[in-house]
């Protein structure tokens, strides 16, 4: 015996005693389980550009039972109607078409409009389908009338061109009249919209007219041209003015010698009281002399400090009294400060190293610069040169050199781009 009873809303099979003996499992799958799947998560896609009435059948697949209605038709400016059974049901409606659609109940009812590109959750309220949730809200289609101030609107349908909005009462906005171009905006006070002044005449200033009266542009209360300025001959100064519209002031004083001030006047300073006149030999402590000329000075031996740009005879630089040692345990390229020093490869660095004399283009060593290299390890130190030429003493061959353990070699700069190297343990 076939199933004869169905649920009133979704049309699912309702078994009764004696129905489907031996075949009930198939009916459960096709008339209950599959149909519940559609009702909870199924989607009906409507792609034809035409009004659609959702199909309804008991115990079998139909359109009205699905949870989601997907509209994909290209209906453009034509609004299409989707008619569903006029009974309790909720739908998620997705309008992916090009025009608006109306979801309504059979009858038909008025229904709810869903614009192109929007989504909505609609449900039957007993007499029609209503929108429960939608996204996004489109003001031009989803909102009618003016938007209240309390909801972020203005409650206005129009305003005055060139005017501004102002509160005339609590929660009430109004548009002012057109404000004068280049005028000054004047507050209207409680309950009134702002106004503006006239532009005013060039060189005039905005002037208050007192309480209760709007300010206006007026000519300055006083004006004129400065024709002369005098300087009082007091406090040690005198002066004169050239006169005219832009007078120049000339200040003078009859006071000679060293001047002193007391925050009020200028007067002559007194030698021995206000200052000391230097005589004979003076000692300067922690003073800076800018470009001084020293006549046969006797220079003592400084206890500390660094001498720079000093020579022995006007040409040759002052040298070291010992040979400074610069220990290097990595590959190294010489710098200007290495002139006259030893580049030392210590026994603690048991690695092959390369020490390179930089080119004249990078480091302009003075002619006669001497740099010594010492290797204290069993690992060979290579002495190289960047782009200039280094000759091996006596042999005259060029290129990089190898320095053995306990070997020492000295390279001397002969010309701007040539060096001569010699030493023991050097090949």
C-alpha positions as CSV (number, residue, x, y, z in Angstrom):
1,X,0.0,0.0,0.0
2,X,1.4,3.4,-1.0
3,X,1.8,6.3,1.5
4,X,-1.4,8.4,1.6
5,X,-0.7,10.9,4.4
6,X,1.9,13.8,4.2
7,X,2.9,16.7,6.4
8,X,1.0,19.9,5.6
9,X,4.0,22.3,5.2
10,X,6.9,20.3,3.7
11,X,4.9,17.4,2.2
12,X,6.9,14.7,3.9
13,X,5.6,11.1,4.1
14,X,3.5,10.2,7.2
15,X,3.5,6.5,7.7
16,X,0.4,4.8,8.9
17,X,-0.1,1.2,10.1
18,X,0.3,-1.3,7.3
19,X,1.8,1.1,4.8
20,X,4.8,0.0,2.7
21,X,5.3,-3.3,4.3
22,X,8.8,-4.4,3.3
23,X,9.6,-1.3,1.3
24,X,9.5,1.4,4.0
25,X,13.3,2.0,4.0
26,X,13.1,3.2,0.4
27,X,10.3,5.6,1.3
28,X,12.2,6.9,4.3
29,X,15.1,7.8,2.0
30,X,13.2,9.4,-0.8
31,X,10.1,10.8,0.8
32,X,11.5,11.9,4.2
33,X,15.3,12.1,4.4
34,X,16.1,13.5,0.9
35,X,13.3,16.0,1.2
36,X,14.4,17.1,4.7
37,X,17.9,17.7,3.2
38,X,16.3,20.0,0.6
39,X,14.2,21.8,3.2
40,X,17.2,22.5,5.5
41,X,20.0,23.2,2.9
42,X,18.7,22.8,-0.6
43,X,18.9,25.5,-3.3
44,X,16.5,26.1,-6.2
45,X,18.2,28.1,-9.0
46,X,15.9,30.2,-11.2
47,X,17.7,31.3,-14.4
48,X,14.9,32.0,-16.8
49,X,13.9,35.6,-17.3
50,X,10.2,35.1,-16.5
51,X,7.9,35.1,-13.5
52,X,8.2,31.8,-11.6
53,X,5.7,29.8,-9.4
54,X,7.6,27.4,-7.2
55,X,6.4,23.8,-7.7
56,X,4.8,21.9,-4.8
57,X,4.4,18.1,-4.6
58,X,3.9,15.8,-1.6
59,X,6.5,13.0,-1.0
60,X,8.7,14.1,-4.0
61,X,11.2,16.7,-5.0
62,X,9.8,20.2,-5.5
63,X,11.1,23.8,-5.7
64,X,9.1,25.3,-2.8
65,X,10.6,22.9,-0.2
66,X,14.2,24.2,-0.7
67,X,15.8,26.5,1.9
68,X,17.6,28.8,-0.6
69,X,16.2,30.6,-3.7
70,X,19.0,31.7,-6.1
71,X,17.9,34.1,-8.9
72,X,20.4,34.3,-11.7
73,X,18.3,35.6,-14.7
74,X,19.2,38.7,-16.7
75,X,15.9,40.5,-16.2
76,X,17.4,44.0,-16.3
77,X,14.8,46.7,-15.7
78,X,12.0,44.2,-15.6
79,X,10.9,43.2,-12.0
80,X,10.1,39.5,-11.9
81,X,7.8,37.7,-9.4
82,X,8.6,34.5,-7.5
83,X,5.4,33.0,-6.1
84,X,5.7,30.5,-3.2
85,X,3.0,28.7,-1.3
86,X,1.1,31.0,1.1
87,X,2.0,29.0,4.2
88,X,4.6,29.0,7.0
89,X,8.1,28.9,5.4
90,X,11.4,30.9,5.5
91,X,13.7,31.4,2.5
92,X,17.2,32.7,2.0
93,X,16.9,34.7,-1.2
94,X,20.0,35.6,-3.2
95,X,19.4,38.0,-6.1
96,X,22.4,37.4,-8.4
97,X,20.5,38.5,-11.5
98,X,20.5,41.9,-13.2
99,X,17.1,43.2,-12.0
100,X,14.8,43.3,-9.0
101,X,12.6,40.4,-7.9
102,X,9.5,40.1,-5.7
103,X,9.0,37.1,-3.4
104,X,5.3,36.8,-2.7
105,X,2.7,34.3,-1.5
106,X,0.2,32.5,-3.8
107,X,-2.9,34.5,-4.3
108,X,-0.9,36.5,-5.0
109,X,0.1,38.6,-2.0
110,X,2.1,41.9,-2.2
111,X,5.4,40.3,-1.3
112,X,8.8,41.8,-0.7
113,X,11.2,43.4,-3.2
114,X,14.8,42.3,-3.3
115,X,17.1,44.4,-5.4
116,X,19.8,43.1,-7.8
117,X,23.0,42.2,-6.0
118,X,21.4,41.9,-2.5
119,X,20.4,39.0,-0.2
120,X,17.6,38.7,2.3
121,X,16.0,36.3,4.7
122,X,12.2,36.3,4.2
123,X,9.5,34.5,6.1
124,X,5.7,34.0,6.0
125,X,4.0,36.1,8.7
126,X,0.5,34.6,8.2
127,X,-0.6,36.9,5.5
128,X,2.5,37.7,3.3
129,X,6.2,37.2,3.0
130,X,8.2,39.8,4.9
131,X,11.9,40.6,5.1
132,X,13.6,39.5,8.3
133,X,17.3,40.3,7.5
134,X,18.8,41.9,4.4
135,X,22.3,43.0,3.3
136,X,23.2,45.7,2.3
137,X,20.5,48.4,2.9
138,X,20.2,50.4,-0.2
139,X,18.8,53.9,0.7
140,X,17.3,54.4,-2.7
141,X,15.2,51.2,-2.6
142,X,15.1,50.0,1.0
143,X,14.3,53.3,2.7
144,X,11.3,55.5,2.0
145,X,10.9,59.2,3.0
146,X,13.5,61.2,4.8
147,X,16.1,59.6,7.2
148,X,15.6,61.0,10.7
149,X,18.3,62.9,12.5
150,X,18.3,60.2,15.2
151,X,19.2,57.6,12.6
152,X,22.1,59.6,11.1
153,X,20.0,61.5,8.5
154,X,19.0,65.2,8.2
155,X,15.2,64.8,8.0
156,X,15.5,67.2,5.0
157,X,14.5,66.6,1.4
158,X,16.4,69.6,0.1
159,X,18.7,72.5,1.1
160,X,19.8,75.9,-0.1
161,X,22.7,75.9,-2.5
162,X,25.6,77.7,-0.8
163,X,24.0,77.3,2.6
164,X,25.0,75.2,5.6
165,X,23.1,72.9,8.0
166,X,22.5,74.0,11.5
167,X,20.4,72.8,14.5
168,X,17.5,75.1,15.1
169,X,16.2,73.0,18.0
170,X,17.2,69.7,19.7
171,X,17.3,67.1,16.9
172,X,16.1,69.5,14.2
173,X,18.3,70.5,11.3
174,X,17.6,73.3,8.8
175,X,19.5,74.8,5.9
176,X,20.7,78.4,6.1
177,X,20.3,80.8,3.2
178,X,23.1,81.1,0.6
179,X,26.2,82.5,2.3
180,X,28.0,85.3,0.7
181,X,31.1,84.3,-1.3
182,X,34.2,85.4,0.6
183,X,32.1,86.7,3.5
184,X,32.6,85.8,7.1
185,X,30.1,83.3,8.7
186,X,28.3,84.7,11.7
187,X,26.7,82.4,14.3
188,X,22.9,82.8,14.6
189,X,22.7,81.8,18.2
190,X,20.3,79.3,19.7
191,X,17.4,78.4,17.4
192,X,18.8,80.3,14.4
193,X,20.9,79.3,11.4
194,X,24.2,81.1,10.6
195,X,24.4,84.1,8.2
196,X,27.3,85.8,6.6
197,X,28.7,89.4,6.3
198,X,29.1,91.3,3.1
199,X,32.6,91.0,1.6
200,X,33.8,94.4,2.7
201,X,36.2,96.9,1.1
202,X,39.9,96.2,0.7
203,X,42.0,97.4,3.7
204,X,38.9,97.5,5.9
205,X,38.8,95.3,9.1
206,X,36.0,93.3,10.7
207,X,34.8,95.4,13.6
208,X,32.4,94.6,16.4
209,X,29.3,96.7,16.7
210,X,28.5,95.6,20.2
211,X,26.2,93.0,21.8
212,X,23.2,92.0,19.7
213,X,24.5,93.6,16.4
214,X,26.4,91.7,13.7
215,X,30.0,92.8,13.1
216,X,30.8,94.7,9.9
217,X,33.8,95.6,7.8
218,X,34.9,99.2,8.5
219,X,37.9,101.4,7.8
220,X,40.4,101.4,10.7
221,X,39.6,103.9,13.4
222,X,42.9,105.7,12.7
223,X,45.4,105.7,9.9
224,X,48.3,107.7,8.6
225,X,51.9,107.7,7.5
226,X,55.0,107.9,9.7
227,X,57.0,110.9,8.6
228,X,59.6,111.3,11.4
229,X,60.9,109.4,14.3
230,X,63.1,110.9,17.1
231,X,65.4,109.1,19.5
232,X,65.8,110.4,23.0
233,X,69.4,111.2,23.9
234,X,69.5,109.2,27.1
235,X,71.1,106.1,28.7
236,X,74.2,106.7,26.7
237,X,72.7,106.8,23.3
238,X,71.6,109.5,20.8
239,X,70.1,109.1,17.4
240,X,68.4,110.6,14.3
241,X,65.7,109.6,11.8
242,X,65.7,110.0,8.0
243,X,62.0,110.8,8.0
244,X,59.6,109.8,5.3
245,X,57.1,106.9,5.1
246,X,59.9,104.4,5.9
247,X,62.2,106.2,8.2
248,X,65.7,104.8,8.9
249,X,67.1,105.2,12.5
250,X,70.7,106.0,13.1
251,X,72.0,105.4,16.7
252,X,75.2,106.9,18.1
253,X,77.0,107.3,21.4
254,X,79.7,109.6,22.7
255,X,81.1,106.9,25.0
256,X,84.5,105.6,24.0
257,X,86.4,102.6,25.0
258,X,84.9,99.4,26.5
259,X,81.2,99.7,27.2
260,X,79.3,98.1,30.0
261,X,75.5,97.8,30.7
262,X,73.4,97.6,33.8
263,X,70.1,96.5,32.1
264,X,69.1,100.1,31.9
265,X,71.9,102.3,30.5
266,X,75.2,102.0,28.7
267,X,78.3,103.6,30.2
268,X,82.1,103.4,29.9
269,X,83.8,100.5,31.7
270,X,86.6,101.2,34.1
271,X,89.9,99.5,33.6
272,X,91.0,97.5,36.6
273,X,87.5,97.4,37.9
274,X,85.3,96.2,35.1
275,X,88.0,94.5,33.1
276,X,91.8,93.7,33.2
277,X,94.1,95.1,30.6
278,X,96.4,92.4,29.4
279,X,100.1,93.3,29.7
280,X,103.2,91.2,29.2
281,X,102.8,87.4,29.1
282,X,99.4,85.9,29.5
283,X,98.4,82.3,30.1
284,X,95.4,81.0,28.1
285,X,93.6,78.0,29.6
286,X,91.0,76.0,27.6
287,X,90.8,78.7,24.9
288,X,90.2,78.3,21.2
289,X,92.3,80.5,18.9
290,X,91.0,80.8,15.3
291,X,93.7,81.2,12.7
292,X,96.3,82.8,15.0
293,X,99.7,84.0,13.9
294,X,102.4,82.9,16.3
295,X,105.8,84.8,16.1
296,X,108.7,82.6,17.2
297,X,106.7,80.7,19.7
298,X,108.2,78.3,22.2
299,X,106.0,75.2,22.3
300,X,106.2,72.9,25.3
301,X,105.5,69.2,25.3
302,X,101.8,68.5,25.5
303,X,100.7,65.9,28.0
304,X,98.0,64.6,25.8
305,X,96.1,65.2,22.5
306,X,96.5,64.4,18.9
307,X,98.7,66.3,16.4
308,X,97.3,66.4,12.8
309,X,98.6,68.0,9.6
310,X,102.0,68.6,11.3
311,X,105.4,68.3,9.4
312,X,109.0,68.1,10.5
313,X,110.4,70.3,7.7
314,X,107.4,71.7,6.0
315,X,107.0,68.7,3.7
316,X,107.5,65.4,5.6
317,X,104.9,64.3,8.2
318,X,105.9,63.8,11.8
319,X,106.4,60.0,12.2
320,X,106.1,57.5,15.0
321,X,109.0,57.0,17.4
322,X,108.1,53.3,17.4
323,X,106.3,51.1,14.8
324,X,102.6,50.6,15.8
325,X,101.3,47.0,15.3
326,X,97.7,46.4,14.0
327,X,96.8,42.7,14.6
328,X,94.4,41.2,12.0
329,X,92.8,37.8,12.2
330,X,90.5,38.2,9.1
331,X,91.0,39.2,5.5
332,X,92.0,42.8,5.5
333,X,92.3,45.8,3.1
334,X,94.6,48.6,4.2
335,X,93.5,52.1,5.0
336,X,95.3,55.5,5.1
337,X,95.9,55.1,8.9
338,X,98.0,52.0,8.2
339,X,100.9,54.1,6.8
340,X,104.0,53.4,8.8
341,X,102.4,50.5,10.7
342,X,102.8,46.7,10.9
343,X,99.9,44.5,9.8
344,X,100.4,41.6,12.1
345,X,99.0,38.0,11.6
346,X,99.1,36.5,15.1
347,X,99.9,32.8,15.8
348,X,96.4,32.5,17.4
349,X,94.8,32.7,14.0
350,X,95.7,29.4,12.3
351,X,94.0,30.4,9.0
352,X,95.2,31.3,5.5
353,X,94.6,35.1,5.2
354,X,94.8,37.7,2.4
355,X,96.0,41.3,3.3
356,X,95.3,43.7,0.4
357,X,96.9,47.1,-0.3
358,X,94.1,49.3,-1.5
359,X,94.4,51.2,-4.8
360,X,95.5,54.9,-5.1
361,X,92.0,55.6,-6.5
362,X,90.5,54.5,-3.2
363,X,93.2,55.5,-0.7
364,X,95.7,58.2,-1.9
365,X,98.7,57.1,0.2
366,X,101.5,59.8,0.2
367,X,104.6,58.8,-1.8
368,X,107.1,57.0,0.5
369,X,104.3,55.3,2.5
370,X,105.7,52.1,4.1
371,X,103.5,49.3,5.3
372,X,105.1,46.2,6.9
373,X,103.5,42.7,7.1
374,X,104.4,39.9,9.6
375,X,103.1,36.3,9.6
376,X,103.4,34.3,12.8
377,X,101.4,31.2,11.7
378,X,102.2,28.2,9.6
379,X,99.4,29.3,7.2
380,X,100.5,31.4,4.3
381,X,99.5,35.1,4.2
382,X,98.9,36.4,0.8
383,X,99.9,40.1,0.2
384,X,97.8,41.4,-2.7
385,X,97.2,44.8,-4.3
386,X,93.8,46.0,-5.6
387,X,94.4,47.6,-9.0
388,X,97.8,49.3,-8.8
389,X,101.2,47.5,-9.4
390,X,103.4,45.9,-6.8
391,X,107.0,44.9,-7.8
392,X,109.0,42.2,-6.0
393,X,112.4,43.7,-5.0
394,X,115.3,42.5,-7.0
395,X,113.3,40.2,-9.3
396,X,111.0,43.0,-10.6
397,X,108.1,40.6,-11.1
398,X,104.5,41.8,-10.3
399,X,101.4,40.4,-8.6
400,X,100.4,39.0,-5.2
401,X,103.1,37.6,-2.8
402,X,103.1,34.8,-0.3
403,X,104.6,35.4,3.2
404,X,105.6,32.3,5.2
405,X,105.6,31.7,9.0
406,X,107.9,34.1,10.8
407,X,108.3,36.1,7.6
408,X,108.2,39.9,7.4
409,X,107.9,42.1,4.3
410,X,107.7,45.9,3.8
411,X,105.9,47.5,0.9
412,X,106.9,51.1,-0.1
413,X,104.9,53.4,-2.3
414,X,107.2,54.7,-5.1
415,X,104.7,56.5,-7.4
416,X,101.0,57.1,-7.3
417,X,100.3,53.6,-8.6
418,X,103.4,51.5,-7.9
419,X,104.8,49.8,-4.8
420,X,108.0,47.9,-4.1
421,X,107.9,45.0,-1.7
422,X,110.8,43.1,-0.1
423,X,111.5,41.0,3.0
424,X,112.3,37.5,4.4
425,X,110.1,34.5,3.9
426,X,108.6,36.3,0.9
427,X,108.0,34.6,-2.4
